[in-house]
Amino acid sequence: MIKSSLVDKYEVKKMVMIHQTELLEDEARLAMTMMEKWGMVAAIEDGEDTAGRQKLRLLTPEELVYRSFETAKLAMIYARTNDLVHTSVDPTM
């Protein structure tokens, strides 16, 4: 979440200060990106129409969130088990 406030700068000017109050972990950012990409196109089978052709329906918001976070979780597990994630031992580095 981003919050803003109006502050005095040098006693003559007003300035807008922006404060970011929440940060997402990598897994959550990946899930958000997937929701952004899939949101309007991800579909699943929904039977057949009257002509016998396959019908599709868009994922519900709940299905989209669940699929995105499950996929992001699996992607992070895969990356970690294949040494594709690097961690710092010294937090000052």
Secondary structure as GFF3:
##gff-version 3
##sequence-region A 1 93
A	DSSP	beta_strand	2	9	.	.	.	ID=ss1
A	DSSP	beta_strand	13	20	.	.	.	ID=ss2
A	DSSP	alpha_helix	26	38	.	.	.	ID=ss3
A	DSSP	beta_strand	43	48	.	.	.	ID=ss4
A	DSSP	beta_strand	54	58	.	.	.	ID=ss5
A	DSSP	alpha_helix	61	81	.	.	.	ID=ss6
###
